[in-house]
Amino acid sequence: MPFARKTTRRSILAAATVSAALVLTGCVAGEGSGGTPAASGAAESGTLNIDFATYNPLSLVIKKQGWLEATLKDQGVTVNWVQSAGSNKANEALRSGAIDVGSTAGSAALLARANGSPIKTISIYSQPEWAALVAKPSAGITTVADLKGKSVAATKGTDPYFFLLQSLAEAGLSATDVTVQNLQHADGRAALENGSVDAWSGLDPIMAGAEQKGAKLFYRNLSFNTYGFLNATESFLKNKPKTAQAVVNTYEKARAWAAANPEETAQILAEVAGLDLAVAKTVVLERSNLDVNAVPGEAQRKVLAKIGPTFVETGDVASQQQIDTAVATILDDSLVTKADPSAVKDS
């Protein structure tokens, strides 16, 4: 079912204002955050490496508007944008140090943190219905139970993969009852369309594009989608706190802008993702709750605690203790609770 959007534009703006006033896969054991905390008032020149992703519309707005560049220019900070093709790729880039800030699903962030990746979630950028199970009408697949013995494309380490696992479990099946083809999201869509797989656990906006071409979303469940997490490396947070605050400030400015300009937000998504505007509108207006409270807290902990045991069962995380520790330590609300969108400069 479509994501319920019960708030008016005015209430969305109010929520954004309130939240503004408030708020790689695994690495080797023992890997620390490294670095020395920056001295109070110390200059933070250098380069901010930050990702943008079609599954994170706010990142596209920020990149398009040039707000970070304008805000950080006087500090001598250069902004380097790196595209993330999926949560797994964002996690890999965070672990390797290729980016300081990256966009993932909550499930993927938990997986990385549980396996030792030194990241913190500093803001919630959306509560999306971005994953669902997809098949061609000719496949004769209408329920999750129909997947038994079939091949399914999914990107491991991302929300669509965990969506698939939860869907199978709910139907009394397991991952061993299907053949999972580990393909990046766009490749999964291609495999579905050329008949290489029977079904695909898809991700928007790629999924919305496939839907427009005739693919059917045969199983949807909003509760199986985890939040959009904006993550940063612990070393970045320690060494460049002013730059980190500027990033969160800018995200809150983007949240309010997107709420006030949903049509333009969809247009930006359409341009970057190469989508028809109608498809982009479906993603932004129907399946992306961008006015979600940006402060990472109890709502996210509940979701992570729910998905965590699945990682242990599948062997992606060695123990439940690692999950519990990750859930207890991954969220950091210190930046978003003092976010100030007014500090962000227009380009």
ZAVORO-864833 format. One record per residue (C-alpha): x, y, z; residue in three letters. Coordinates in nm, 3 decimals. Example, Ala and Ser with C-alpha at 12.3 -4.5 7.8 and 13.67 -1.06 7.14 Angstrom:
REM ZAVORO-864833
        xx        yy        zz   resn
     1.230    -0.450     0.780    Ala
     1.367    -0.106     0.714    Ser
***
This chain:
REM ZAVORO-864833
        xx        yy        zz   resn
     0.000     0.000     0.000    Met
     0.123     0.356    -0.058    Pro
     0.296     0.531     0.228    Phe
     0.034     0.722     0.422    Ala
     0.094     1.097     0.401    Arg
    -0.150     1.245     0.650    Lys
     0.034     1.568     0.720    Thr
    -0.029     1.890     0.531    Thr
     0.248     2.093     0.377    Arg
     0.212     2.342     0.662    Arg
     0.245     2.069     0.926    Ser
     0.542     1.922     0.742    Ile
     0.714     2.259     0.752    Leu
     0.634     2.289     1.121    Ala
     0.774     1.943     1.189    Ala
     1.087     2.027     0.997    Ala
     1.129     2.347     1.197    Thr
     1.084     2.164     1.525    Val
     1.331     1.892     1.433    Ser
     1.576     2.157     1.323    Ala
     1.549     2.329     1.657    Ala
     1.602     1.997     1.834    Leu
     1.815     1.717     1.671    Val
     3.130    -0.144     0.529    Leu
     3.036    -0.415     0.576    Thr
     3.236    -0.535     0.874    Gly
     3.596    -0.446     0.939    Cys
     3.856    -0.625     1.142    Val
     3.797    -0.667     1.511    Ala
     3.960    -0.403     1.727    Gly
     3.962    -0.133     1.459    Glu
     3.928     0.197     1.642    Gly
     3.813     0.538     1.535    Ser
     4.166     0.677     1.532    Gly
     4.269     1.039     1.531    Gly
     4.283     1.304     1.797    Thr
     3.985     1.525     1.880    Pro
     4.012     1.870     1.729    Ala
     4.091     2.146     1.975    Ala
     3.808     2.385     2.051    Ser
     3.808     2.663     1.793    Gly
     4.070     2.491     1.577    Ala
     4.048     2.538     1.201    Ala
     3.904     2.246     1.006    Glu
     4.027     2.310     0.654    Ser
     4.065     2.027     0.409    Gly
     3.812     1.817     0.222    Thr
     3.470     1.693     0.325    Leu
     3.402     1.367     0.145    Asn
     3.028     1.310     0.149    Ile
     2.799     1.085    -0.050    Asp
     2.487     1.145    -0.253    Phe
     2.244     0.870    -0.345    Ala
     1.924     0.845    -0.541    Thr
     1.769     0.665    -0.242    Tyr
     1.843     0.976    -0.031    Asn
     1.653     1.267    -0.193    Pro
     1.781     1.519     0.064    Leu
     2.139     1.452    -0.045    Ser
     2.040     1.535    -0.402    Leu
     1.879     1.862    -0.295    Val
     2.188     1.963    -0.097    Ile
     2.422     1.883    -0.385    Lys
     2.201     2.068    -0.635    Lys
     2.167     2.381    -0.419    Gln
     2.537     2.409    -0.334    Gly
     2.465     2.495     0.031    Trp
     2.753     2.296     0.177    Leu
     3.005     2.452    -0.059    Glu
     2.881     2.803     0.025    Ala
     2.879     2.737     0.399    Thr
     3.218     2.568     0.423    Leu
     3.407     2.787     0.177    Lys
     3.504     3.045     0.441    Asp
     3.638     2.765     0.659    Gln
     3.869     2.650     0.381    Gly
     3.681     2.323     0.340    Val
     3.632     2.175    -0.007    Thr
     3.332     1.950    -0.066    Val
     3.386     1.628    -0.261    Asn
     3.068     1.442    -0.358    Trp
     3.081     1.064    -0.407    Val
     2.784     0.867    -0.535    Gln
     2.669     0.561    -0.339    Ser
     2.498     0.295    -0.550    Ala
     2.359     0.123    -0.241    Gly
     2.394     0.099     0.136    Ser
     2.661    -0.167     0.096    Asn
     2.870     0.066    -0.120    Lys
     2.826     0.354     0.125    Ala
     2.942     0.128     0.408    Asn
     3.246     0.019     0.207    Glu
     3.336     0.381     0.141    Ala
     3.295     0.474     0.507    Leu
     3.513     0.187     0.617    Arg
     3.788     0.265     0.368    Ser
     3.785     0.635     0.447    Gly
     3.672     0.730     0.097    Ala
     3.386     0.928     0.253    Ile
     3.333     1.090     0.591    Asp
     2.953     1.091     0.575    Val
     2.735     0.834     0.399    Gly
     2.371     0.737     0.344    Ser
     2.247     0.388     0.429    Thr
     1.941     0.203     0.544    Ala
     1.926     0.149     0.918    Gly
     1.972    -0.224     0.876    Ser
     2.293    -0.179     0.679    Ala
     2.433     0.066     0.933    Ala
     2.362    -0.182     1.213    Leu
     2.533    -0.462     1.022    Leu
     2.844    -0.251     0.973    Ala
     2.859    -0.130     1.332    Arg
     2.797    -0.480     1.471    Ala
     3.095    -0.606     1.273    Asn
     3.325    -0.337     1.406    Gly
     3.294    -0.049     1.161    Ser
     3.349     0.275     1.360    Pro
     3.044     0.470     1.242    Ile
     2.775     0.671     1.416    Lys
     2.428     0.763     1.291    Thr
     2.402     1.141     1.319    Ile
     2.064     1.204     1.156    Ser
     1.759     1.030     1.011    Ile
     1.701     1.151     0.657    Tyr
     1.380     0.961     0.576    Ser
     1.134     0.691     0.671    Gln
     1.083     0.533     0.331    Pro
     0.890     0.251     0.179    Glu
     1.179     0.191    -0.056    Trp
     1.191    -0.190    -0.070    Ala
     0.942    -0.446    -0.198    Ala
     0.936    -0.779    -0.380    Leu
     0.898    -0.746    -0.755    Val
     0.816    -0.985    -1.039    Ala
     0.706    -0.971    -1.400    Lys
     0.332    -1.036    -1.448    Pro
     0.416    -1.335    -1.668    Ser
     0.611    -1.506    -1.388    Ala
     0.298    -1.621    -1.208    Gly
     0.439    -1.507    -0.873    Ile
     0.176    -1.335    -0.660    Thr
     0.272    -1.430    -0.303    Thr
     0.594    -1.476    -0.108    Val
     0.517    -1.848    -0.083    Ala
     0.541    -1.867    -0.463    Asp
     0.914    -1.790    -0.433    Leu
     0.999    -2.138    -0.306    Lys
     1.250    -2.292    -0.545    Gly
     1.284    -1.966    -0.739    Lys
     1.579    -1.734    -0.799    Ser
     1.565    -1.387    -0.646    Val
     1.799    -1.094    -0.708    Ala
     1.895    -0.889    -0.402    Ala
     2.187    -0.672    -0.292    Thr
     2.330    -0.827     0.022    Lys
     2.397    -0.585     0.304    Gly
     2.107    -0.356     0.206    Thr
     1.746    -0.306     0.312    Asp
     1.598    -0.495     0.014    Pro
     1.802    -0.803     0.111    Tyr
     1.680    -0.787     0.470    Phe
     1.330    -0.717     0.341    Phe
     1.353    -1.044     0.148    Leu
     1.470    -1.239     0.454    Leu
     1.190    -1.103     0.671    Gln
     0.931    -1.168     0.402    Ser
     1.046    -1.527     0.361    Leu
     1.037    -1.585     0.737    Ala
     0.686    -1.445     0.761    Glu
     0.577    -1.691     0.489    Ala
     0.740    -1.985     0.668    Gly
     1.037    -1.999     0.432    Leu
     1.409    -1.928     0.469    Ser
     1.690    -1.809     0.246    Ala
     1.771    -2.172     0.167    Thr
     1.430    -2.210     0.001    Asp
     1.531    -1.967    -0.273    Val
     1.842    -1.899    -0.476    Thr
     1.962    -1.548    -0.395    Val
     2.154    -1.378    -0.673    Gln
     2.371    -1.110    -0.512    Asn
     2.343    -0.824    -0.760    Leu
     2.365    -0.448    -0.718    Gln
     2.024    -0.284    -0.734    His
     2.032    -0.171    -1.097    Ala
     2.169    -0.509    -1.204    Asp
     1.889    -0.680    -1.015    Gly
     1.632    -0.490    -1.215    Arg
     1.810    -0.582    -1.539    Ala
     1.820    -0.948    -1.438    Ala
     1.447    -0.943    -1.368    Leu
     1.368    -0.781    -1.699    Glu
     1.587    -1.016    -1.906    Asn
     1.460    -1.327    -1.727    Gly
     1.782    -1.419    -1.547    Ser
     1.593    -1.429    -1.217    Val
     1.232    -1.497    -1.125    Asp
     1.196    -1.209    -0.881    Ala
     1.381    -0.910    -0.742    Trp
     1.389    -0.747    -0.402    Ser
     1.392    -0.393    -0.533    Gly
     1.492    -0.047    -0.417    Leu
     1.346     0.288    -0.515    Asp
     1.383     0.484    -0.731    Pro
     1.504     0.200    -0.955    Ile
     1.205    -0.007    -0.845    Met
     0.958     0.267    -0.936    Ala
     1.112     0.281    -1.281    Gly
     1.065    -0.094    -1.324    Ala
     0.707    -0.064    -1.201    Glu
     0.635     0.196    -1.470    Gln
     0.762    -0.053    -1.728    Lys
     0.515    -0.317    -1.614    Gly
     0.683    -0.496    -1.322    Ala
     0.454    -0.575    -1.029    Lys
     0.525    -0.512    -0.663    Leu
     0.367    -0.835    -0.542    Phe
     0.460    -0.793    -0.176    Tyr
     0.490    -0.470     0.021    Arg
     0.530    -0.422     0.395    Asn
     0.624    -0.082     0.534    Leu
     0.727    -0.229     0.870    Ser
     1.005    -0.430     0.701    Phe
     1.167    -0.110     0.569    Asn
     1.417     0.048     0.809    Thr
     1.482     0.420     0.830    Tyr
     1.728     0.618     0.619    Gly
     2.040     0.667     0.835    Phe
     2.296     0.941     0.777    Leu
     2.623     0.803     0.915    Asn
     2.967     0.947     0.983    Ala
     3.297     0.793     1.082    Thr
     3.394     0.839     1.445    Glu
     3.729     0.990     1.342    Ser
     3.551     1.257     1.137    Phe
     3.318     1.342     1.425    Leu
     3.612     1.375     1.664    Lys
     3.849     1.564     1.438    Asn
     3.607     1.788     1.249    Lys
     3.308     1.860     1.475    Pro
     3.236     2.199     1.313    Lys
     3.221     2.047     0.967    Thr
     3.003     1.765     1.097    Ala
     2.764     2.019     1.250    Gln
     2.752     2.206     0.920    Ala
     2.648     1.883     0.744    Val
     2.362     1.824     0.987    Val
     2.255     2.189     0.971    Asn
     2.242     2.159     0.594    Thr
     2.035     1.841     0.608    Tyr
     1.779     2.022     0.823    Glu
     1.767     2.310     0.574    Lys
     1.714     2.056     0.296    Ala
     1.437     1.882     0.490    Arg
     1.240     2.207     0.521    Ala
     1.310     2.296     0.158    Trp
     1.192     1.957     0.032    Ala
     0.874     1.986     0.239    Ala
     0.801     2.325     0.089    Ala
     0.905     2.222    -0.264    Asn
     0.801     1.858    -0.322    Pro
     0.758     1.902    -0.698    Glu
     1.106     2.050    -0.737    Glu
     1.249     1.776    -0.516    Thr
     1.097     1.519    -0.749    Ala
     1.241     1.705    -1.048    Gln
     1.590     1.692    -0.897    Ile
     1.552     1.318    -0.835    Leu
     1.430     1.266    -1.191    Ala
     1.733     1.449    -1.333    Glu
     1.994     1.267    -1.123    Val
     1.840     0.919    -1.150    Ala
     1.735     0.951    -1.514    Gly
     1.369     0.892    -1.429    Leu
     1.047     1.014    -1.579    Asp
     0.909     1.292    -1.361    Leu
     0.597     1.084    -1.286    Ala
     0.813     0.806    -1.144    Val
     1.015     1.050    -0.935    Ala
     0.692     1.197    -0.798    Lys
     0.580     0.851    -0.692    Thr
     0.903     0.805    -0.496    Val
     0.906     1.149    -0.332    Val
     0.535     1.205    -0.273    Leu
     0.411     0.852    -0.202    Glu
     0.701     0.641    -0.079    Arg
     0.940     0.879     0.101    Ser
     0.845     1.029     0.436    Asn
     1.099     1.312     0.446    Leu
     0.932     1.493     0.737    Asp
     1.032     1.218     0.980    Val
     1.188     1.331     1.309    Asn
     1.558     1.369     1.231    Ala
     1.673     1.285     1.584    Val
     1.797     0.922     1.601    Pro
     1.640     0.763     1.907    Gly
     1.403     0.505     2.047    Glu
     1.202     0.451     1.726    Ala
     1.519     0.351     1.544    Gln
     1.646     0.137     1.833    Arg
     1.325    -0.066     1.820    Lys
     1.364    -0.127     1.447    Val
     1.730    -0.225     1.484    Leu
     1.657    -0.455     1.775    Ala
     1.393    -0.627     1.561    Lys
     1.615    -0.687     1.260    Ile
     1.932    -0.767     1.459    Gly
     1.862    -1.136     1.538    Pro
     1.820    -1.202     1.166    Thr
     2.187    -1.112     1.112    Phe
     2.291    -1.369     1.370    Val
     2.066    -1.637     1.222    Glu
     2.210    -1.583     0.874    Thr
     2.568    -1.572     1.001    Gly
     2.625    -1.210     0.894    Asp
     2.706    -1.125     1.257    Val
     2.875    -1.372     1.491    Ala
     2.677    -1.309     1.809    Ser
     2.374    -1.138     1.956    Gln
     2.607    -0.955     2.194    Gln
     2.760    -0.776     1.897    Gln
     2.412    -0.674     1.787    Ile
     2.317    -0.549     2.134    Asp
     2.636    -0.347     2.164    Thr
     2.586    -0.194     1.821    Ala
     2.224    -0.100     1.892    Val
     2.333     0.064     2.218    Ala
     2.618     0.265     2.064    Thr
     2.537     0.351     1.702    Ile
     2.299     0.646     1.749    Leu
     2.437     0.995     1.816    Asp
     2.184     1.278     1.853    Asp
     2.434     1.541     1.970    Ser
     2.450     1.727     1.638    Leu
     2.090     1.718     1.526    Val
     1.951     1.834     1.861    Thr
     2.139     2.162     1.816    Lys
     2.100     2.189     1.439    Ala
     2.067     2.543     1.305    Asp
     1.949     2.561     0.943    Pro
     1.982     2.940     0.952    Ser
     2.361     2.897     0.974    Ala
     2.362     2.749     0.623    Val
     2.451     2.990     0.343    Lys
     2.280     3.002     0.008    Asp
     2.502     2.946    -0.293    Ser
***
